[in-house]
Amino acid sequence: MVSTVIFIIFLGVFFWLSNHQLISFSKDWPLILIILGLLSLVFRKGKTRKDRIGVLKDLEEGKISAWEAEKELRGD
C-alpha cells in the first residue's frame, strides 16, 4: 500500500517536471527504473528469514498447527 502511494506521487512529480521541461522521458527513463527498483527494495513485503524460522520453531514445538504455520508463512 505504501509503495503504491509513493509510486503514484513519484509519477505525478515526474509528469509535473516533464510539463515544465525540467525532465525528459526519452532521456531520463533509466532514472525512473532505478528509483522504482530502490523503492521495491525499501518497501518490499514478505517475511524475513528470522520470522520464517520463528514460525517453523513454533510449528516444531507444537504451539501452532500446520495450517496456522502455512497461513503465517503466506502472510494471510
N, C-alpha and C positions, 0 to 999 in steps of 0.2 A: 504494500500500500504506500509506504513512504517513498520507495523508489519510483513508483508510478507518478506520484505528485511531483517529485523532483524532476523527473523526465519531462513532464508537461511544462513545468516552469522553465526548464532549460530550453525546450523547444520554443516557447513564447519569447524568451530573451533572444534566441538565435534569429527568429523571424523579425523581431523588432530591430536588432542590429543590422540585419540584411536590408530592411527597408530604409535605413539611414546610411546605406552603403559603407558601413563600418566592417562588414564581414561578407565574404562571397562564398556561396556554397560550392561552386566549382573549384575554388582554391582551398577552402578550409574544411572539406568533408573528412579528411583524416583526423582532424581535431575532434570532430563530433564522435567518431568511433572510439578514440582514446578516452574521451570523457565518459561515454556510455560504458566502456569496459571498466573504468575506475569506479563508476557508480555501482556496477554489478558486483564488484569485489567488496566494496564498502558495505553495501546493503544486502549482501547475499543472505538468502534464507536457508534454513536447514539446521539440523542438529550438528553440534561439534562432536568431535571424537570422544571427548570426555562425557558428554551427555549420552552417547550411544553405549559407552562402557557402563555407565551407571544403570541404564535400563537393562542391559544384559545381566549385570550383577543382581539386580532386583529380581529378575526372572529366575536366575540360578538359585537364589536363596528362597524362592517361593513367595516372595512378597507380592508379586503380580502374576497374572495368568499370561499365557502365550498370546491370547487375543489382546490383552491390555498392552503388552510389550510391542506387538505389531502396530497398534494404534499410536503408541508413543513414538515409535521409530518413523512412522509415516507422517507424523505431525498433525494427526486428526484431533 
